[in-house]
Amino acid sequence: VYTPEQILDRGARPSGKVIVLDDEGLNTGVGVAQVLAESGADVELMTRWLMPVAEQLIYTFEFAFVLPTLKHAGIKVSRETYIKEIGDRQVTAFDVFTNIEHTIADVDAIVLVTARMPENALVKELEGKVGQLFEIGDASAARALIDATYEGHKFARLIGEENAPANFAEAFWQRVPRSAFPSPAAPPATPAMTP
Ligand SMILES: Cc1cc2nc3c(=O)[nH]c(=O)nc-3n(C[C@H](O)[C@H](O)[C@H](O)COP(=O)(O)OP(=O)(O)OC[C@H]3O[C@@H](n4cnc5c(N)ncnc54)[C@H](O)[C@@H]3O)c2cc1C
């Protein structure tokens, strides 16, 4: 079982029957599938989603380049399918709508494209050396820009504040003040009744 980093960064090239489980749908899974097919592997790209690629690649029109590349490389795409169990040279997969299982035999390798490695060496370096340390954005877990921006705002507001949390976990479990939630504007003061 391989990670995408082993294929893309460290040059691993498993051969024979290779299943690439793509749970992301962006560029990594299809890129890994392409690289391995072009180096001679018999690749099956498996995804639990309805489409071989994520919606983002439809809007950006990247699908028009990605799908022909997969087809030209002879990659078999299995949609609406996920892995239930990895055994000795065999994989039990299932249809995500019916739960009907099937066995894929003679599997030589599997690449699990299911998450990305955070770049957080700086966090490790600073641990125990500073009063407050918040691991946020992609350093915490690679996600989208909106998460990084939100956490940047949220945690910047805690820096140097009295009784503020010292780390992400403390902040996560802190009670959120009522004032942080949206609420209707206060009603206008009722004018005094005049006889
Ligand atoms: C190819 C690609 C496409 C993407 N497309 C989208 C998209 O369309 N929409 C979307 O919402 N998100 C997208 N993302 C995700 C988005 O870019 C990230 O979620 C976001 O940039 C995370 O912001 P961040 O500030 O946490 O980390 P980063 O943007 O990675 O910033 C961290 C910075 O810290 C620096 N750094 C790291 N270590 C050190 C150190 N020791 N000392 C000093 N500096 C250091 C890095 O060089 C970097 O500049 C994409 C990501 C990639 C890789």
PDBQT file of the ligand as one rigid body, heavy atoms in Angstrom, charges set to zero:
ROOT
HETATM    1  C1  LIG A 201      -2.276  23.103  -6.420  1.00  0.00    +0.000 C 
HETATM    2  C2  LIG A 201      -3.232  23.649  -5.379  1.00  0.00    +0.000 A 
HETATM    3  C3  LIG A 201      -4.436  24.186  -5.782  1.00  0.00    +0.000 A 
HETATM    4  C4  LIG A 201      -5.330  24.683  -4.835  1.00  0.00    +0.000 A 
HETATM    5  N1  LIG A 201      -6.513  25.216  -5.253  1.00  0.00    +0.000 NA
HETATM    6  C5  LIG A 201      -7.370  25.709  -4.344  1.00  0.00    +0.000 A 
HETATM    7  C6  LIG A 201      -8.608  26.300  -4.754  1.00  0.00    +0.000 A 
HETATM    8  O1  LIG A 201      -8.921  26.376  -5.943  1.00  0.00    +0.000 OA
HETATM    9  N2  LIG A 201      -9.440  26.775  -3.798  1.00  0.00    +0.000 N 
HETATM   10  C7  LIG A 201      -9.146  26.708  -2.470  1.00  0.00    +0.000 A 
HETATM   11  O2  LIG A 201      -9.934  27.156  -1.644  1.00  0.00    +0.000 OA
HETATM   12  N3  LIG A 201      -7.977  26.165  -2.058  1.00  0.00    +0.000 NA
HETATM   13  C8  LIG A 201      -7.084  25.674  -2.945  1.00  0.00    +0.000 A 
HETATM   14  N4  LIG A 201      -5.907  25.111  -2.536  1.00  0.00    +0.000 N 
HETATM   15  C9  LIG A 201      -5.644  25.051  -1.092  1.00  0.00    +0.000 C 
HETATM   16  C10 LIG A 201      -5.166  26.398  -0.558  1.00  0.00    +0.000 C 
HETATM   17  O3  LIG A 201      -4.142  26.885  -1.406  1.00  0.00    +0.000 OA
HETATM   18  C11 LIG A 201      -4.634  26.190   0.864  1.00  0.00    +0.000 C 
HETATM   19  O4  LIG A 201      -5.657  25.598   1.655  1.00  0.00    +0.000 OA
HETATM   20  C12 LIG A 201      -4.206  27.497   1.507  1.00  0.00    +0.000 C 
HETATM   21  O5  LIG A 201      -3.226  28.124   0.728  1.00  0.00    +0.000 OA
HETATM   22  C13 LIG A 201      -3.656  27.231   2.907  1.00  0.00    +0.000 C 
HETATM   23  O6  LIG A 201      -3.174  28.424   3.449  1.00  0.00    +0.000 OA
HETATM   24  P1  LIG A 201      -2.139  28.407   4.615  1.00  0.00    +0.000 P 
HETATM   25  O7  LIG A 201      -1.834  29.836   4.934  1.00  0.00    +0.000 OA
HETATM   26  O8  LIG A 201      -2.610  27.528   5.721  1.00  0.00    +0.000 OA
HETATM   27  O9  LIG A 201      -0.834  27.682   4.024  1.00  0.00    +0.000 OA
HETATM   28  P2  LIG A 201       0.115  28.149   2.829  1.00  0.00    +0.000 P 
HETATM   29  O10 LIG A 201      -0.640  28.941   1.810  1.00  0.00    +0.000 OA
HETATM   30  O11 LIG A 201       0.810  26.898   2.389  1.00  0.00    +0.000 OA
HETATM   31  O12 LIG A 201       1.124  29.124   3.547  1.00  0.00    +0.000 OA
HETATM   32  C14 LIG A 201       2.100  28.649   4.443  1.00  0.00    +0.000 C 
HETATM   33  C15 LIG A 201       3.350  29.476   4.208  1.00  0.00    +0.000 C 
HETATM   34  O13 LIG A 201       4.285  29.206   5.239  1.00  0.00    +0.000 OA
HETATM   35  C16 LIG A 201       5.574  29.070   4.662  1.00  0.00    +0.000 C 
HETATM   36  N5  LIG A 201       6.379  28.238   5.580  1.00  0.00    +0.000 N 
HETATM   37  C17 LIG A 201       6.293  26.913   5.810  1.00  0.00    +0.000 A 
HETATM   38  N6  LIG A 201       7.214  26.522   6.704  1.00  0.00    +0.000 NA
HETATM   39  C18 LIG A 201       7.887  27.629   7.048  1.00  0.00    +0.000 A 
HETATM   40  C19 LIG A 201       8.977  27.899   7.956  1.00  0.00    +0.000 A 
HETATM   41  N7  LIG A 201       9.547  26.931   8.657  1.00  0.00    +0.000 N 
HETATM   42  N8  LIG A 201       9.403  29.165   8.058  1.00  0.00    +0.000 NA
HETATM   43  C20 LIG A 201       8.828  30.167   7.347  1.00  0.00    +0.000 A 
HETATM   44  N9  LIG A 201       7.828  29.989   6.480  1.00  0.00    +0.000 NA
HETATM   45  C21 LIG A 201       7.361  28.731   6.340  1.00  0.00    +0.000 A 
HETATM   46  C22 LIG A 201       5.314  28.419   3.316  1.00  0.00    +0.000 C 
HETATM   47  O14 LIG A 201       6.394  28.661   2.440  1.00  0.00    +0.000 OA
HETATM   48  C23 LIG A 201       4.039  29.126   2.880  1.00  0.00    +0.000 C 
HETATM   49  O15 LIG A 201       4.313  30.338   2.201  1.00  0.00    +0.000 OA
HETATM   50  C24 LIG A 201      -4.994  24.634  -3.451  1.00  0.00    +0.000 A 
HETATM   51  C25 LIG A 201      -3.762  24.097  -3.057  1.00  0.00    +0.000 A 
HETATM   52  C26 LIG A 201      -2.894  23.601  -4.006  1.00  0.00    +0.000 A 
HETATM   53  C27 LIG A 201      -1.554  23.040  -3.545  1.00  0.00    +0.000 C 
ENDROOT
TORSDOF 0
